[in-house]
Structures are given as C-alpha cells and as structure tokens.
C-alpha cells in the first residue's frame, strides 16, 4: 500500500491546509477540485487513501467513490461534509467509504480515521430527537438520492415547486 492520498475538495484554502498537514504525516498528497480532475489524478497516482468532500459545487462527491474503488478495491475513503445527513452517510458507507466526518474536523481526526478499523460501541446516543426542520432536511436528502440528484424529479416526488426545493437545498442543514 502506497501513501498516495487524493483530496477532492472545492474549497481551495481548506484543501491546501489539509494537504500540508497530511504531507507532514507522511502522505504524498494530490488535490483536485472537480470529479473529472479527481478521476484523472486517481488514474495517474493510484491513491491508497482519499478524502472526498460531499458537495463539490453542483456535483456530489459520492459519485467518485465507485470509480476509486474500481481502481483500487482497498482504497481507504473518508467523506467530509458540512451538509451531513443520515441518507448521505448511509450511501457513502454503502458505496465503500470507511468514514463519514462532518466539518469542521481536524487533520488529526482525519488521519486517525484512516487507521481506525473498528466501530465504537460506546458512541454517545443523542438525547434529543431531531427537530422538525432537521427531519425535513433528512427526508429531502433521501428523496434526492432516490432520484439520482435530479432536482425536478425530487421536487415532483416531494410535491413542491422546484425553486422552493432549490432554496431549501441552498440553506445550511437545520441543526438538531
């Protein structure tokens, strides 16, 4: 297993800072800001590790996971997001990511996540139920995934106007 690490992140400052920190930990870091550039970098550098942002402009970082797994079935993939939802977390793991971390997170947390192989049975359970706004966000994410990211089909399935759905998606997810 090589130490090649692919970072797929459209926030250039965050990508650079994360790349520098992980280089200090011994990784050979390659960065891309789009899915197409990430595929080219993966084909060139054959990474054994990847950090993928969930939201890349209008693209979903989940789309690159199968391609990376096809190139290297043992690649360790971490999905990072500021737009966490249960639906995208489940999909990321089903597609082959080993961890799903929410931003903000430190380079140390990411580094440790690559080498953590067991689940944490002592994980704290939430004491409060999700808010109604958060439940709505989760449901929208689930329906969006079921419609392969197609906004028009998702809006129809939810019985709402497409522009209303776009406004809801452009907002940050509701806090619990």
Backbone as ProteinMPNN parsed JSONL, in Angstrom:
{"seq_chain_A": "XXXXXXXXXXXXXXXXXXXXXXXXXXXXXXXXXXXXXXXXXXXXXXXXXXXXXXXXXXXXXXXXXXXXXXXXXXXXXXXXXXXXXXXXXXXXXXXXXXXXXXXXXXXXXXXXXXXXXXXXXXXXXXXXXXXXXXXXXXXXXXXXXXXXXXXXXXXXXXXXXXXXXXXXXXXXXXXX", "coords_chain_A": {"N_chain_A": [[0.842, -1.175, 0.0], [0.666, 2.121, -0.978], [1.494, 5.518, 0.034], [-0.043, 7.427, -1.194], [-2.33, 10.026, -1.38], [-5.458, 11.237, -2.226], [-7.093, 14.268, -2.361], [-10.248, 15.502, -2.7], [-11.707, 18.321, -3.092], [-13.461, 21.364, -3.17], [-13.02, 23.753, -1.875], [-10.456, 25.7, -1.948], [-8.592, 26.827, -0.083], [-9.03, 25.293, 2.251], [-8.43, 22.755, 1.248], [-5.713, 23.041, 0.617], [-4.584, 23.602, 3.157], [-5.275, 21.249, 4.548], [-3.967, 19.367, 2.942], [-1.251, 20.139, 3.314], [-0.961, 19.619, 6.084], [-1.402, 16.833, 6.144], [0.649, 15.941, 4.511], [2.808, 16.353, 6.189], [2.431, 14.259, 7.861], [3.294, 12.16, 6.414], [2.062, 11.488, 3.991], [1.78, 11.402, 0.4], [0.457, 13.899, -1.251], [-2.229, 14.633, -3.451], [-4.311, 16.874, -5.065], [-7.644, 17.74, -6.1], [-10.262, 19.681, -7.547], [-12.59, 19.098, -8.811], [-14.773, 16.442, -9.948], [-14.033, 15.26, -12.415], [-11.329, 16.005, -12.726], [-10.36, 14.748, -10.481], [-10.667, 12.032, -11.086], [-8.808, 11.818, -13.171], [-6.441, 12.38, -11.704], [-6.485, 10.222, -9.93], [-6.188, 8.065, -11.698], [-3.601, 8.594, -12.567], [-1.989, 8.652, -10.21], [-2.68, 6.522, -8.538], [-4.033, 6.342, -5.799], [-3.983, 5.256, -2.341], [-5.426, 6.228, -0.372], [-8.153, 8.478, 0.252], [-9.729, 11.63, 0.581], [-12.799, 12.97, 0.436], [-14.878, 15.605, -0.415], [-18.297, 16.016, 0.219], [-20.034, 17.79, -1.105], [-19.442, 19.253, -4.055], [-19.461, 21.972, -5.557], [-21.957, 21.861, -7.861], [-21.927, 19.162, -7.942], [-21.913, 15.809, -6.585], [-19.806, 14.381, -4.234], [-20.079, 11.708, -3.716], [-20.305, 10.41, -6.108], [-17.794, 9.754, -7.078], [-16.802, 7.685, -5.585], [-17.371, 4.881, -6.375], [-15.759, 4.753, -8.709], [-13.176, 5.162, -7.692], [-12.978, 2.915, -6.038], [-13.057, 0.958, -7.987], [-10.6, 1.314, -9.221], [-8.844, 0.743, -7.136], [-9.504, -1.571, -4.948], [-8.974, -1.658, -2.243], [-8.724, 0.897, -1.322], [-8.802, 3.49, 1.085], [-11.355, 5.455, 2.015], [-12.531, 8.599, 3.028], [-15.321, 10.525, 3.641], [-16.042, 13.905, 3.746], [-18.09, 16.476, 5.083], [-20.027, 19.465, 5.232], [-22.64, 19.391, 5.127], [-24.165, 17.372, 6.429], [-26.132, 14.423, 6.472], [-28.308, 11.757, 7.366], [-29.056, 10.098, 5.275], [-27.083, 10.585, 3.246], [-24.834, 9.775, 4.623], [-25.288, 7.037, 5.018], [-25.399, 6.199, 2.331], [-22.769, 6.844, 1.496], [-21.214, 5.021, 3.005], [-22.306, 2.594, 2.1], [-21.457, 2.724, -0.542], [-18.746, 2.417, -0.229], [-17.082, 4.051, 1.321], [-15.047, 4.471, 4.219], [-15.321, 6.064, 6.416], [-17.317, 8.822, 7.566], [-17.232, 12.053, 8.013], [-18.062, 15.076, 9.7], [-17.71, 18.537, 8.903], [-16.677, 21.248, 10.945], [-13.512, 19.61, 10.977], [-10.462, 18.21, 12.171], [-7.119, 17.806, 10.825], [-5.833, 15.841, 12.222], [-7.949, 14.273, 13.217], [-8.881, 13.259, 10.808], [-6.626, 11.851, 9.926], [-6.442, 9.902, 11.976], [-8.856, 8.597, 11.512], [-8.37, 7.19, 9.156], [-6.935, 5.007, 10.05], [-8.436, 3.734, 11.885], [-10.07, 0.878, 12.569], [-12.151, -0.445, 13.78], [-15.579, -0.266, 14.848], [-17.244, 1.996, 17.127], [-18.654, 1.041, 19.893], [-19.302, 2.416, 22.11], [-20.241, 4.833, 21.366], [-21.761, 7.948, 21.862], [-25.233, 8.355, 22.308], [-27.733, 10.405, 20.868], [-29.534, 12.606, 22.924], [-31.691, 14.16, 22.446], [-34.552, 14.279, 20.334], [-34.624, 14.632, 16.713], [-35.094, 17.881, 15.302], [-38.042, 19.291, 13.737], [-37.374, 20.737, 11.417], [-34.872, 19.599, 10.853], [-35.597, 16.938, 10.379], [-37.095, 17.332, 8.059], [-35.024, 18.161, 6.331], [-33.468, 15.818, 6.265], [-35.307, 14.071, 5.044], [-35.637, 15.288, 2.525], [-33.024, 14.941, 1.53], [-32.928, 12.138, 1.358], [-34.934, 11.613, -0.583], [-33.822, 13.024, -2.711], [-31.509, 11.507, -3.227], [-32.754, 9.107, -3.974], [-33.728, 9.924, -6.4], [-31.511, 10.197, -7.946], [-30.168, 12.643, -7.703], [-31.583, 14.394, -9.275], [-33.137, 17.378, -9.476], [-35.657, 18.308, -10.427], [-37.224, 15.949, -10.583], [-37.111, 15.213, -7.902], [-38.412, 17.391, -6.674], [-40.985, 17.037, -7.751], [-41.615, 14.546, -6.604], [-41.695, 15.258, -3.938], [-43.758, 16.999, -3.95], [-43.485, 19.754, -4.253], [-42.608, 23.054, -5.43], [-39.995, 23.455, -7.808], [-38.186, 25.63, -7.454], [-38.59, 26.235, -4.767], [-37.575, 23.934, -3.579], [-34.888, 24.204, -4.407], [-34.175, 26.532, -2.957], [-34.371, 25.546, -0.326], [-32.368, 23.608, -0.389], [-30.128, 25.204, -0.779], [-29.777, 26.413, 1.623], [-28.083, 26.046, 4.758], [-27.955, 22.84, 6.387], [-30.538, 22.137, 8.737], [-29.951, 22.569, 12.175], [-29.719, 20.155, 14.818]], "CA_chain_A": [[0.0, 0.0, 0.0], [1.441, 3.357, -1.04], [0.997, 6.616, 0.865], [-0.65, 8.438, -2.047], [-3.605, 10.491, -0.864], [-6.185, 12.139, -3.111], [-8.069, 15.145, -1.717], [-11.214, 16.037, -3.658], [-12.29, 19.41, -2.289], [-13.546, 22.59, -3.968], [-12.558, 24.888, -1.071], [-9.013, 25.66, -2.197], [-7.834, 27.113, 1.141], [-9.139, 24.119, 3.118], [-7.703, 21.67, 0.586], [-4.281, 23.322, 0.759], [-4.219, 23.437, 4.57], [-5.377, 19.821, 4.864], [-2.882, 18.701, 2.223], [0.014, 20.422, 4.005], [-0.95, 18.903, 7.359], [-1.279, 15.392, 5.912], [2.006, 15.706, 3.995], [3.674, 16.28, 7.377], [2.203, 12.948, 8.47], [3.889, 11.141, 5.558], [1.315, 11.216, 2.768], [2.045, 12.1, -0.866], [-0.878, 14.458, -1.452], [-2.658, 15.134, -4.756], [-5.61, 17.523, -4.849], [-8.495, 18.062, -7.239], [-11.442, 20.43, -7.119], [-13.761, 18.578, -9.532], [-14.775, 14.985, -10.107], [-13.288, 14.843, -13.606], [-9.899, 16.13, -12.416], [-10.041, 13.737, -9.467], [-10.513, 10.749, -11.795], [-7.51, 11.877, -13.858], [-5.395, 12.271, -10.684], [-6.512, 8.851, -9.412], [-5.594, 7.201, -12.724], [-2.165, 8.88, -12.64], [-1.242, 8.456, -8.959], [-3.145, 5.316, -7.844], [-4.028, 6.58, -4.353], [-4.456, 4.255, -1.392], [-6.252, 6.983, 0.566], [-8.861, 9.607, -0.368], [-10.628, 12.469, 1.375], [-13.716, 13.499, -0.567], [-15.938, 16.494, 0.049], [-19.592, 15.552, -0.281], [-20.639, 18.773, -2.021], [-18.438, 19.872, -4.922], [-20.252, 22.829, -6.434], [-23.238, 21.206, -8.144], [-21.697, 17.721, -8.025], [-21.844, 15.061, -5.33], [-18.584, 13.6, -4.077], [-20.404, 10.275, -3.681], [-20.198, 9.861, -7.459], [-16.436, 9.284, -7.396], [-16.428, 6.529, -4.764], [-17.272, 3.631, -7.149], [-14.61, 4.807, -9.624], [-11.956, 4.956, -6.9], [-12.974, 1.511, -5.608], [-12.748, 0.139, -9.17], [-9.153, 1.43, -9.446], [-8.145, 0.121, -6.01], [-10.569, -2.064, -4.062], [-8.575, -1.498, -0.835], [-8.549, 2.316, -1.01], [-9.486, 3.955, 2.288], [-12.017, 6.701, 1.638], [-13.245, 9.36, 4.047], [-16.174, 11.573, 3.092], [-16.188, 15.069, 4.619], [-19.191, 17.333, 4.668], [-20.667, 20.46, 6.076], [-24.057, 19.18, 4.845], [-24.389, 15.995, 6.86], [-27.475, 13.856, 6.596], [-28.278, 10.308, 7.559], [-29.147, 9.465, 3.946], [-25.795, 10.615, 2.544], [-23.882, 8.965, 5.402], [-25.567, 5.633, 4.694], [-24.977, 5.964, 0.944], [-21.301, 6.88, 1.436], [-20.707, 3.757, 3.547], [-22.716, 1.531, 1.171], [-20.639, 2.823, -1.753], [-17.388, 1.977, 0.058], [-16.308, 4.923, 2.211], [-14.865, 3.847, 5.527], [-15.717, 7.038, 7.433], [-18.112, 9.972, 7.132], [-16.959, 13.042, 9.05], [-18.643, 16.393, 9.461], [-16.845, 19.696, 9.077], [-15.219, 21.288, 10.865], [-12.757, 18.496, 11.535], [-9.024, 18.49, 12.107], [-6.308, 16.858, 10.056], [-5.544, 14.725, 13.134], [-9.136, 13.404, 13.208], [-8.899, 12.586, 9.508], [-5.523, 10.894, 9.959], [-6.83, 8.785, 12.847], [-9.963, 7.872, 10.89], [-7.824, 6.261, 8.167], [-6.351, 3.831, 10.674], [-9.4, 3.167, 12.829], [-10.686, -0.234, 11.844], [-13.31, -0.964, 14.494], [-16.636, 0.662, 15.215], [-17.213, 2.44, 18.52], [-19.898, 0.654, 20.549], [-19.535, 3.384, 23.183], [-20.644, 6.101, 20.759], [-22.849, 8.587, 22.595], [-26.501, 8.464, 21.607], [-28.346, 11.72, 21.016], [-30.581, 12.593, 23.943], [-32.833, 14.918, 21.928], [-34.969, 13.874, 18.985], [-34.346, 15.63, 15.684], [-36.096, 18.93, 15.128], [-38.86, 19.134, 12.539], [-36.592, 21.247, 10.282], [-33.836, 18.615, 10.547], [-36.274, 15.798, 9.769], [-37.411, 17.722, 6.691], [-33.753, 18.136, 5.602], [-33.118, 14.407, 6.07], [-36.235, 13.5, 4.068], [-35.276, 15.841, 1.218], [-31.792, 14.276, 1.103], [-33.277, 10.765, 0.995], [-35.656, 11.646, -1.857], [-32.851, 13.476, -3.707], [-30.688, 10.335, -3.565], [-33.611, 8.166, -4.702], [-33.919, 10.459, -7.748], [-30.176, 10.365, -8.536], [-29.774, 14.045, -7.694], [-32.401, 15.164, -10.212], [-33.945, 18.312, -8.691], [-37.041, 18.353, -10.911], [-37.898, 14.722, -10.154], [-37.219, 15.278, -6.443], [-39.475, 18.355, -6.359], [-42.261, 16.38, -8.059], [-41.849, 13.499, -5.601], [-41.998, 15.911, -2.663], [-44.937, 17.827, -4.124], [-43.161, 21.168, -4.068], [-42.071, 23.739, -6.597], [-38.536, 23.252, -7.958], [-37.451, 26.756, -6.848], [-38.687, 26.071, -3.31], [-36.59, 22.901, -3.246], [-33.548, 24.794, -4.558], [-33.939, 27.417, -1.807], [-34.149, 24.71, 0.854], [-31.064, 22.959, -0.529], [-29.057, 26.197, -0.68], [-29.6, 26.749, 3.028], [-27.348, 25.042, 5.516], [-28.877, 21.914, 7.018], [-31.038, 22.548, 10.054], [-29.252, 21.982, 13.334], [-30.593, 19.335, 15.677]], "C_chain_A": [[0.891, 1.244, 0.0], [0.83, 4.413, -0.12], [0.402, 7.733, 0.024], [-2.063, 8.741, -1.559], [-4.217, 11.481, -1.84], [-7.176, 12.935, -2.274], [-8.949, 15.719, -2.813], [-12.055, 17.06, -2.897], [-12.308, 20.682, -3.122], [-13.207, 23.86, -3.181], [-11.032, 24.855, -1.093], [-8.18, 25.881, -0.936], [-7.852, 25.91, 2.087], [-8.333, 22.96, 2.553], [-6.199, 21.826, 0.78], [-3.828, 23.09, 2.202], [-4.244, 21.964, 4.973], [-4.242, 19.045, 4.2], [-1.541, 18.913, 2.904], [0.12, 19.645, 5.31], [-0.749, 17.4, 7.16], [0.056, 15.025, 5.259], [2.987, 15.567, 5.15], [3.525, 14.949, 8.099], [2.651, 11.807, 7.556], [3.135, 10.796, 4.294], [1.893, 11.988, 1.589], [0.681, 12.594, -1.328], [-1.072, 14.989, -2.87], [-4.064, 15.68, -4.563], [-6.321, 17.793, -6.163], [-9.725, 18.783, -6.72], [-12.72, 19.986, -7.833], [-13.655, 17.064, -9.664], [-13.944, 14.544, -11.302], [-11.778, 14.942, -13.375], [-9.47, 15.083, -11.393], [-9.839, 12.366, -10.105], [-9.171, 10.706, -12.52], [-6.372, 11.692, -12.855], [-5.329, 10.848, -10.134], [-5.893, 7.878, -10.41], [-4.084, 7.373, -12.792], [-1.418, 8.421, -11.397], [-1.65, 7.228, -8.144], [-3.165, 5.482, -6.32], [-4.527, 5.384, -3.55], [-5.38, 4.882, -0.358], [-6.951, 8.108, -0.194], [-9.711, 10.314, 0.675], [-11.496, 13.186, 0.359], [-14.757, 14.389, 0.098], [-17.247, 16.025, -0.57], [-20.167, 16.488, -1.334], [-19.538, 19.505, -2.767], [-19.16, 20.744, -5.936], [-21.616, 22.205, -6.621], [-23.112, 19.688, -8.226], [-21.688, 17.102, -6.627], [-20.553, 14.247, -5.307], [-18.839, 12.1, -4.032], [-20.184, 9.623, -5.04], [-18.816, 9.3, -7.777], [-16.066, 8.009, -6.633], [-16.37, 5.238, -5.576], [-16.073, 3.613, -8.102], [-13.304, 4.578, -8.875], [-11.85, 3.505, -6.432], [-12.64, 0.581, -6.777], [-11.248, 0.176, -9.463], [-8.347, 0.704, -8.374], [-9.194, -0.298, -4.988], [-10.247, -1.871, -2.583], [-8.385, -0.038, -0.428], [-9.376, 2.677, 0.224], [-10.037, 5.346, 1.996], [-12.743, 7.299, 2.84], [-14.046, 10.437, 3.33], [-16.312, 12.66, 4.151], [-17.359, 15.896, 4.143], [-19.589, 18.345, 5.721], [-22.173, 20.336, 5.938], [-24.451, 17.751, 5.223], [-25.869, 15.637, 6.882], [-27.32, 12.351, 6.761], [-28.261, 9.607, 6.209], [-27.794, 9.453, 3.235], [-24.74, 9.82, 3.3], [-24.053, 7.488, 5.057], [-25.093, 5.32, 3.276], [-23.456, 5.934, 0.818], [-20.709, 5.55, 1.907], [-21.077, 2.603, 2.614], [-21.868, 1.534, -0.092], [-19.177, 2.434, -1.506], [-16.536, 2.916, 0.882], [-16.173, 4.237, 3.561], [-15.29, 4.759, 6.669], [-16.484, 8.17, 6.779], [-17.974, 10.988, 8.264], [-17.582, 14.381, 8.693], [-17.605, 17.48, 9.711], [-17.44, 20.553, 10.183], [-14.609, 20.052, 11.521], [-11.282, 18.796, 11.345], [-8.301, 17.455, 11.258], [-5.972, 15.642, 10.922], [-6.726, 13.755, 13.178], [-9.207, 12.613, 11.909], [-7.822, 11.509, 9.473], [-5.908, 9.662, 10.785], [-7.945, 7.941, 12.231], [-9.462, 6.872, 9.848], [-7.37, 4.951, 8.804], [-7.233, 3.225, 11.756], [-10.175, 2.086, 12.085], [-11.953, -0.758, 12.517], [-14.332, 0.136, 14.735], [-16.526, 0.999, 16.697], [-18.564, 2.153, 19.155], [-20.256, 1.611, 21.682], [-19.954, 4.751, 22.654], [-21.836, 6.671, 21.519], [-24.098, 8.673, 21.725], [-27.09, 9.845, 21.863], [-29.49, 11.635, 22.018], [-31.834, 13.327, 23.472], [-33.25, 14.36, 20.573], [-34.649, 14.989, 17.997], [-35.473, 16.654, 15.625], [-36.879, 18.656, 13.851], [-38.115, 19.612, 11.299], [-35.522, 20.24, 9.88], [-34.452, 17.377, 9.89], [-36.636, 16.095, 8.314], [-36.157, 17.648, 5.826], [-33.362, 16.691, 5.276], [-34.009, 13.772, 4.998], [-35.918, 13.999, 2.655], [-34.03, 15.144, 0.68], [-32.073, 12.854, 0.636], [-33.957, 10.731, -0.383], [-34.732, 12.091, -2.985], [-31.966, 12.317, -4.157], [-31.504, 9.326, -4.373], [-33.829, 8.607, -6.15], [-32.591, 10.803, -8.417], [-29.767, 11.83, -8.674], [-30.578, 14.933, -8.631], [-33.368, 16.048, -9.418], [-35.408, 18.331, -9.13], [-37.82, 17.127, -10.444], [-38.098, 14.711, -8.643], [-38.34, 16.229, -6.035], [-40.85, 17.745, -6.631], [-42.606, 15.342, -6.992], [-42.235, 14.093, -4.248], [-43.248, 16.79, -2.737], [-44.671, 19.299, -3.857], [-42.601, 21.748, -5.352], [-40.549, 23.569, -6.62], [-37.744, 24.374, -7.298], [-37.485, 26.699, -5.324], [-37.659, 25.04, -2.845], [-35.177, 23.459, -3.348], [-33.222, 25.715, -3.386], [-33.631, 26.603, -0.563], [-32.763, 24.05, 0.79], [-29.901, 23.95, -0.42], [-28.821, 26.679, 0.74], [-28.741, 25.67, 3.672], [-28.344, 24.087, 6.148], [-29.316, 22.443, 8.38], [-30.248, 21.842, 11.145], [-30.24, 21.152, 14.123], [-31.121, 20.161, 16.816]], "O_chain_A": [[1.755, 1.402, 0.862], [-0.246, 4.201, 0.439], [0.344, 8.876, 0.477], [-2.876, 7.84, -1.353], [-3.571, 12.452, -2.236], [-7.999, 12.361, -1.561], [-8.454, 16.35, -3.747], [-12.981, 16.712, -2.165], [-11.295, 21.049, -3.716], [-13.117, 24.937, -3.77], [-10.4, 24.092, -0.363], [-7.173, 25.202, -0.734], [-6.823, 25.546, 2.657], [-7.634, 22.264, 3.29], [-5.499, 20.857, 1.072], [-2.802, 22.451, 2.436], [-3.339, 21.488, 5.659], [-3.631, 18.173, 4.818], [-0.77, 17.966, 3.057], [1.168, 19.075, 5.612], [-0.013, 16.765, 7.915], [0.541, 13.908, 5.439], [3.902, 14.746, 5.09], [4.404, 14.557, 8.867], [2.428, 10.636, 7.863], [3.54, 9.878, 3.58], [2.427, 13.085, 1.752], [-0.158, 11.798, -1.751], [-0.218, 15.688, -3.417], [-4.913, 15.021, -3.963], [-5.694, 18.039, -7.194], [-10.181, 18.536, -5.604], [-13.81, 20.448, -7.496], [-12.579, 16.486, -9.509], [-13.22, 13.552, -11.214], [-11.031, 14.055, -13.787], [-8.343, 14.591, -11.438], [-8.941, 11.622, -9.71], [-8.476, 9.69, -12.492], [-5.437, 10.934, -13.117], [-4.24, 10.325, -9.898], [-5.159, 6.969, -10.02], [-3.361, 6.409, -13.046], [-0.328, 7.859, -11.507], [-1.005, 6.929, -7.14], [-2.391, 4.826, -5.623], [-5.369, 4.61, -4.006], [-6.028, 4.187, 0.425], [-6.41, 8.632, -1.168], [-10.328, 9.683, 1.534], [-10.99, 13.926, -0.485], [-15.429, 13.983, 1.047], [-17.294, 15.678, -1.75], [-20.722, 16.038, -2.337], [-18.791, 20.285, -2.177], [-19.44, 20.303, -7.051], [-22.359, 22.033, -5.655], [-24.083, 19.002, -8.545], [-21.481, 17.789, -5.626], [-20.251, 13.516, -6.25], [-17.931, 11.305, -4.278], [-19.909, 8.425, -5.121], [-18.685, 8.453, -8.66], [-15.111, 7.326, -7.004], [-15.367, 4.532, -5.472], [-15.442, 2.572, -8.283], [-12.422, 3.876, -9.369], [-10.762, 2.931, -6.428], [-12.014, -0.462, -6.585], [-10.682, -0.823, -9.908], [-7.3, 0.123, -8.66], [-9.711, 0.538, -4.247], [-11.152, -1.916, -1.749], [-7.936, 0.241, 0.684], [-10.509, 2.222, 0.379], [-9.283, 6.291, 1.761], [-13.463, 6.611, 3.564], [-13.507, 11.174, 2.505], [-16.653, 12.384, 5.301], [-17.6, 16.01, 2.941], [-19.497, 18.105, 6.925], [-22.913, 21.095, 6.563], [-25.01, 17.019, 4.407], [-26.725, 16.438, 7.257], [-26.323, 11.761, 6.344], [-27.534, 8.632, 6.022], [-27.397, 8.428, 2.681], [-23.843, 9.246, 2.683], [-23.073, 6.778, 4.831], [-24.457, 4.291, 3.047], [-22.912, 5.088, 0.109], [-19.8, 5.016, 1.271], [-20.25, 1.727, 2.362], [-21.587, 0.477, -0.656], [-18.444, 2.152, -2.454], [-15.368, 2.617, 1.127], [-17.069, 3.513, 3.994], [-15.587, 4.286, 7.766], [-16.323, 8.443, 5.589], [-18.535, 10.803, 9.344], [-17.623, 14.768, 7.525], [-16.751, 17.369, 10.591], [-18.663, 20.564, 10.327], [-15.139, 19.526, 12.5], [-10.906, 19.554, 10.451], [-8.817, 16.365, 11.01], [-5.842, 14.532, 10.405], [-6.525, 12.541, 13.177], [-9.554, 11.432, 11.913], [-8.076, 10.384, 9.042], [-5.723, 8.527, 10.346], [-7.978, 6.723, 12.404], [-10.067, 5.814, 9.673], [-7.416, 3.901, 8.163], [-6.817, 2.306, 12.461], [-10.85, 2.359, 11.093], [-12.747, -1.449, 11.878], [-13.99, 1.316, 14.815], [-15.786, 0.344, 17.432], [-19.511, 2.92, 18.985], [-21.391, 1.612, 22.159], [-20.015, 5.719, 23.412], [-22.805, 5.961, 21.788], [-24.021, 9.023, 20.547], [-26.954, 10.389, 22.959], [-30.309, 10.717, 21.97], [-32.914, 13.14, 24.032], [-32.399, 14.008, 19.755], [-34.431, 16.137, 18.384], [-36.639, 16.339, 15.864], [-36.44, 17.892, 12.992], [-38.199, 18.982, 10.245], [-35.284, 20.041, 8.688], [-33.881, 16.83, 8.946], [-36.507, 15.233, 7.445], [-36.208, 17.132, 4.71], [-32.973, 16.384, 4.149], [-33.526, 13.026, 4.146], [-35.93, 13.22, 1.702], [-33.98, 14.793, -0.499], [-31.518, 12.409, -0.369], [-33.6, 9.922, -1.239], [-34.842, 11.589, -4.103], [-31.706, 12.167, -5.351], [-31.005, 8.756, -5.344], [-34.083, 7.778, -7.025], [-32.551, 11.609, -9.347], [-29.104, 12.21, -9.639], [-30.274, 16.118, -8.762], [-34.293, 15.552, -8.774], [-36.304, 18.366, -8.286], [-38.947, 17.251, -9.965], [-39.131, 14.253, -8.154], [-39.131, 15.909, -5.147], [-41.774, 17.916, -5.835], [-43.746, 15.268, -6.533], [-43.013, 13.497, -3.502], [-43.738, 17.269, -1.714], [-45.516, 20.006, -3.307], [-42.175, 21.018, -6.247], [-39.904, 23.543, -5.573], [-36.733, 24.11, -6.648], [-36.514, 27.074, -4.666], [-36.964, 25.244, -1.85], [-34.352, 23.214, -2.467], [-32.104, 25.682, -2.872], [-32.712, 26.944, 0.181], [-32.072, 23.951, 1.804], [-28.804, 23.57, -0.01], [-27.789, 27.283, 1.032], [-28.678, 24.536, 3.197], [-29.477, 24.482, 6.423], [-28.553, 23.11, 9.079], [-29.925, 20.659, 11.033], [-31.444, 21.408, 14.103], [-31.873, 19.654, 17.648]]}, "name": "protein", "num_of_chains": 1, "seq": "XXXXXXXXXXXXXXXXXXXXXXXXXXXXXXXXXXXXXXXXXXXXXXXXXXXXXXXXXXXXXXXXXXXXXXXXXXXXXXXXXXXXXXXXXXXXXXXXXXXXXXXXXXXXXXXXXXXXXXXXXXXXXXXXXXXXXXXXXXXXXXXXXXXXXXXXXXXXXXXXXXXXXXXXXXXXXXXX"}
